[in-house]
Amino acid sequence: MKSIRTQLPFLLFILLAAFLTTQSISAFEFKATDRFTLPASDTIPDDFYITCGGAQFMIGSESRGPGGAFIEGTVLGDVCLFGGAYYMTGEIQGNLNSASQRATVRGKVGRTARLAGEYVTFDGEIGKDIIVFARETELGSSSVVRQDASIMGEDVSLNGTIERNVIIYAKDVIISGKIGGDVNIEAESITIVSPAEIDGDLQYKSRREIKIDDDVIIGGEIDWEKVSKDKDKTESETDWGLEIVLFFCSLVTGLIMISLFKHHTSLSVAQMKAHWLPSFGLGFVFIFAAPFAMIILMITIIGIPAAIILLFAYTVFFYIAKIYTAIVLGNIIINAFRKNVEPKNAISLVTGLLALTIIFHLPFIGWLGYIMTLFFGLGALLRGIHECRKKITQPVHNE
């Protein structure tokens, strides 16, 4: 079975699709804070963007702490949230898109929920689909998903109701709820316990045969594709081969950028080192706001060429963002061993890319490192462009 690490591109696709497929082009509100609370009596009429931080801890089954987001009111549009943790008991009439360490959703989502995090707990109602990428995912006994569920992670527990189909890629899976359609699972360990009920077919890939309680109801056929250790080994070797190719692609691209765009690269790196928090915030806003700008441009005939150019730039920026983060990270690592030494960008790039490769492969937090690398790099890239323009126009203003 493919490791969870190899599903990271799918996670990024989820996050990007979350903002490209929004159903509204209305105005939106943005909030950046350590702690945010939307009281039960409040209503936000537009789409709502939240970035929050702060420590969180658990009291019983509830998340509490000095930071995070607590959504108890109503949002009439979509919610896009990035931060340490959040607790949602209110109503979101549009889509819920989030990337956080801990997500607890006990309210109502009118359309689709796309959730990325270390721990995801859902015990509410979703009008359409739920898509989750997390270390641990739990759909509680009161949860209701009106359409499909797609889940990737380490541990998955489904205890509620899913009215259509389910797709799961995980290590350990436990199902005790009701599923109205087909179930497709790829995991190491699969257990279906009472009072589970599956109306459609059950197809699964695993080394071990599934464990099913005697009183579990399965309406369709059960199909087991046994995965051998040799197949796992072959897939693992393929994954590492791809990782090596991608590493050298990033390295070559970075060296070309350092050579051809030396001034911009140096300014971008300097911006990230001196203003790391604004760089992170700008990268976060850009990755969410650019798709909206493209959609707005596309609805006007005259704006279509500009939208195509923006889409191209967005794609390029998305790919090269980690190069700037790698240079800064490499610089920090080298300075930790050699004080008061300013290493060359090329040396820092190699060191940083090696460090990022290790970070991305860390269990449980590798995905978070990838996302933070993307946001920091995008922000630094954009701030570097701004600084280049300032230096070009400065002589003209001084005359």
Secondary structure, DSSP 8 states (H G I E B T S, - for coil): ---GGGGHHHHHHHHHHHHHS-S--S-EEEEEESEEEE-TT-EE-SEEEEEE----EEETTEEESSSEEEE-SEESS-EEEEEEEEEE-SEESS-EEEEEEEEEE-SEESS-EEEEEEEEEE-SEESS-EEEEEEEEEE-TT-EESS-EEEEEEEEEE-SEESS-EEEE-SEEEE-SEESS-EEEE-SEEEE-TT-EESS-EEEEESS--EE-TT-EE-S-EEEEE--HHHHHHHHHHHHHHHHHHHHHHHHHHHHHHHHSHHHHHHHHHHHHH-HHHHHHHHHHHHHHHHHHHHHHHTSGGGHHHHHHHHHHHHHHHHHHHHHHHHHHHHHHHHHHSTT----HHHHHHHHHHHHHHHHTSTTTHHHHHHHHHHHHHHHHHHHHHHHHHHHHHHHHH-
